[in-house]
Amino acid sequence: MVICPIPNSTDFNVKLLPHEQDLSEFLREQVQTAFANKTPLAIQGSGSKSFYGHPVRGEPLSVSRHRGIIRYEPTELVITARCGTRLSDLEDMLAEHNQMLAFEPPYFGADATLGGAVATGLSGPRRPYAGSARDVVLGVRLLNGRGESLKFGGEVIKNVAGFDVSRLMVGALGTLGLLLDISMKVLPRPDHESTLLFSMSRDAALTQMNRWTNQNWPLSAASYDDENLRIRLSGAATALARVHQQLGGELLANTEAANFWSDLREQRLAFFQGETPLWRLSMAPAAKTPNVSGSWLMDWGGALRWLKTEQACDSIFREAEALNAHACLFRSTFGSEFQPLPPALAILHRNIKLAFDPAGIFNPGRLYADW
């Protein structure tokens, strides 16, 4: 683990474009003032994922103008950018070099930012086959709750020995620190992709997804909507044609396939519409379907189950715990709710929170009500 003061923007030797700004010093002063006055802060980016988590009690602190790509080395497969950088700008830059963010972060809004993607830790359909948001974070620069500038990790694939603190920030919802800059590894875009559709039962779909994964087919996504199983294959055109011949299934047109995976990632499918509470359950891909009434949609080859139900939170948390799964009320008219932590783990989380944010000024209540 490496901890050192964050350098000034001039150390990066980067020419800022008109829409790019380095607000590190301004943000540092704001956090130091908040710490001195014990003023809670509500960290804000574009607001595209503000529905996720509990409502935050605090003074707004916007990071959306702290944006810009600091460093990008296509040959090294590494990019470093400020937290307010729009995901669309970042992915446009990568596309120019035929590269991508392999974890396919959901946007949920045109102005979604890199910081929001890391803070929520959400990943798209490619996650089981190319890695999660946590897997690609190499290093971060952040402000802790005292307004101190710290650096964790670095900008190379192998950069730490021991506990990787930078990845603690992934999914922390801004409760541990204010992210300034983030370094991530990227991957080349696949030469070709094709999507196959099969009609089958839920049990058959689970069996097939797990069997195909174990047979090392070039899968890059697998989803089931309680009627149709869709799998995406990525690689060389000849290899994909050979797999299609062996597996069968209906080959979807490229545009239809691309729209489906994009709509799944962005929750634009009909399944996600309406006001019924939406749950997100992470579990073993081959796990049986939890004994909960409602409508189901599977992603990540069965490892991610989306559930729409009016059933009480406590009963769903108990069912998830019995299956060694993790449940989260992802979206509802009254916010989100996360599965309670076991007592020992809750103590560990609280100690980490105190170490980074001793006065509890960052996003109070966003992750857990008593934080």
N, C-alpha and C positions, 0 to 999 in steps of 0.2 A: 504494500500500500504506500502510495506517495501522497503526502500532504504538503502543499506549499502555497504561498500567496498567488492569487491570480495576476497574470501580467496585464499591463495596460494594453489598450487596443493598438498602440503604435508598435508594440513588440511583434504583432502579427504581420506587419508590413503589408496590409491589405487596403486597397483603395475602396472606400465605401461608395456605393451607388446612392442616388438621391433618396431611395426608399429604405436604405439600410442605415442603421444607427447602432453605435455601441453605447448603451446606457448603463454600463456596469457601475460607474462611479455614482451616478444619480440613484440607482437602486440601492447601492450600499449605504448611502446617506439616509435613505428612507427607512431601511431596516434598522440601522443604528438608532435612529430617532424613535422608532417604534419600540425597540428593546428598552431604551432608557425610560420611556413613558409607559411601558407595559401595555402598548396599544395593539390589539389583535389586528392582523392583516388578512385580507381575502385576496389571494393571488389570482389575477385574471389574465387570460390570453384572449383568444377570439370568442370564447364563450360557447364553442360548439359542443363541449362535453360538460357543461355546467349542470346538466340533469343528473350526472353520475356522482353519487355520494350524498351526504346530508347537506342541507343549507349551511353556508358558512357565516359565522358571526364575526365581522371585522370590517375595518376600513379598506376599501378597494385599493389594490396596488397592481396597476396594469404593466404587463411586460410585453405587450403586443408590438411595441415599437423598437424593442431590443432585438433587431433582426439582421440577418445577413449571413452568407456563407463565408466562413473565415478561411478555411483551407480545404482543398479537395485534391486528392491524389488518385486519379483513376487507376493507375498501375498498381497502387498499394491497396485498392479497394477500401479506402477510408475517407470519410467526409466529416468535417467539423463545422458546426453552425450555431448561431445564437438561438436561444430558446424561443424567441418570437418569430423565427423564420417560418413562413408558410410552407406547409407540406407540399403544396402544389409547386412552389418555386424550387424546392429541394428536389422533387421528383422530376421536374422538367430539366434541371441541370444534369441529373443522373441519366436521364433518357438520351441526352445528347451524346453520351458515351456508352450507350447500350447497357446501362446498369440500373439497379433498382434497390429499393428497401424491401428485402425479401420477406419481412414479416407482414407486409401489406396492411399498414395501419389504417383503420377506419377514420374517415374525416368527420362525418356528421355535420359538416358545414364547409362552405367553400374556403373560408379563411382559417381553417384548422392549422395549428402550429406544431412544430417539432416538440416544444416543451410539453404541450398537452398530450401528445402521443406517448411521450416517455412517462409523464406523471400518472396517466391512467393505466399504462401498461397493456393496452388492448392490442390484439393482433388479429389479422384477417385469416382467410381460408388456407393460406399457404403455411401457417404457423407450425403444424406438426412435421412438415417435410423440409422446411428451410430455417426453422428457429423462431423464437419469440422475440418480442421487443427487448426483454432482459438479455437475451443471448447476443444481441448485436451491439449493445452499449459497451464501448471500450473505455470511456472516461467522461467525467463531467467537471465543470467548474461551477461552483455554487456559493451562495451566501448562507451561512448558518444563522441561527437565531440571535446571535450577537452582532451580526453584520460583518463578520470576518469572511474574507474571500479565501476559499479553499479549493484545492485541486485534488481529484481522485482519479486513478487510472492514467491512461495516456492515449496515444493515437496509433498504436500498433496492436496486432492481434494478440500477442503475448506480452502483457505489460504489467502484470502483478504477480506477486507471490503471497499466498495467504488469502485472507478474506477480502473480497472485491467490494469495497464500500460503494463504488459508483452505481452498482446495480441495485443497491438498496433504494435508490431514488425511483426506480421503475415501479410504478403502481402505488407509490406512497401518497399520491394525490396532493403533492405540495406540502405535506405536513412535516417533513424533515428539513427542508431547505428550499431556497429560491434558486432554481436552476438558471445559470447564465449561459453557458456554452456546453454543447454535447458532441462527443465524438462517437461515430458509429461505423461499423463495417457494412459494406454494401456487397452485392453480388451481381454477376453478369446476368442480363436477361436471357431466358432460354431462347434458342433459335426458333422453336415452334411450340405451339400448344394446341391441344385438341380436347374436346369434352365429349364423353360418352354418357348416354342416358339409358337406364334400365328401370323397368317397372317391376316392383317386388314388395314383399311384406317387410315390416320393420325388422323382425328377427333375421330374415334372410339378408337384409341390407347390412346389419351389424356383422353378420358372419362373413359376408363378401368383403366388406371394407377391411376387416382385420386380416383375412386370408390374403388379399391382394397386397396389403402393406408388408406382410411377412415374406411375400415372394419377390420383393424388391422391384416391383413394377415402378416406372418413373412417375409416380403420383405426385401431384402438387396441390390437390384439393379433393375432398370427398364429402358430399352432403346428401342428406336424405330428408324429404319433406312429408313423410308418412304416405307417400305414393310412389315417388320416383327417386331413384338413386342417381346422382350425377358425380362422375369422377373427372378430374382434369389431369391430363398427362402433359409433361413438359420435357422437351429434348429435341433430338434430331428427327427430321421428318420421316426418315426410313424406319427409325425405331418406333415412332408412334403408330405408323401404319401397321407394323408387325404386331404391336400390342393390340391394336383394334381388331386385327384378324383373329387373334387368339381369344380375346375376351368377348367379342361380339358387341352388341349394344348399338343404339342409334347414334350416329355421329352428328352432333349439332353444328349448325353453321357458325362460323367464327364470331359474327356480330351477336347472334343470340347467346352464344356461350359467354362472351365477354360481358354482355349486359347482365347475365344471371349472376356471375361471380361478383361483379361490382355491386349489384343490388343486394346480394347477400351480405357483403361486407358493410354496406352503408345502411342496412336494414330498411330497404325500400320495397322488399317483397311483401305480398299481401299478408303473409303470416304475421308480420311485425306491425301491421296497422291496427287501429282501434285503441281503446282505453283499458283493456284487460291488462293487469300487471304482468310485466315481462321478467322472467327469471333466467339467470345464467348459471348453469351447473357444469363444473369441470370434474371429470371422473375418468377412470380407466376406460379405454376405447371399447373393450369387450364387456363392460359392466351392463347388467340388466337395467331396463328402464325403471326408474324409481316408481314406487307405488303412490303416485300422485295424480289426481284427476286433472285433465286439461289437454291442451294441444301441444305437440312436440315438433321440433325441427332439430336435426342433428347436423353438426359441422365437425371439422377436424377429424374426420374418419370415425366419429362416435365419441371423441374425447370431450367435445363441447355440446351440451344439450340446452337448447332454448325451450322454455316452457311458458305458456300463457295460461294462467289459472287465477282463480279468486280464493284459492285455499290459503289458510292462515300461515303466516311466516314461520311460527314455531314448529308446525308439523312438517314443513318442507325442510327446515334446518335439521330436524331429528332424522328424517329419511335420508338426507344427504350424509349426515354423520355416520349412520348405520352402513352406508355403502362406501365409506372412506372417500367421500366426494366433498366438494366445496360449493356452496350455494350462495348466490347473491341476487337479491331483488334489484334487477338492473335498472328498470324504468317503471315508474308508476306515477299516478297523480299526486302522491305524497312523498316522492323522492325514492332514494335507494336504501337498502338495508343489507349489511354484510354479516355473514355467518359469524357468530361469536367465537372468539379464540379460546382454546383451552387455557386454564389458569396460568400454567407455567409459561406458555408462549405469550400470553397477554403481559406478564411481568417483563419478559424479554423485550417485547415491542415498546412497552412504556419506558424502559431504561434507555433504549436507543433514541426514542423521542426526546427524552430529557437531555441526552448527550448532545444532540444536534440543536435542539430548540428549548433551552432551559426555562424560558419565560412563557412558552406555549403561545407564541404570537402567530405562527404560520397556520393558516387555514383551520382554526379551531372548530372542532365538531365535524369536519368534512368526512373523515374516515370513521372515527368512533365518537359517539356523542360526548364522552367525558374527556376527550383530548382537546 
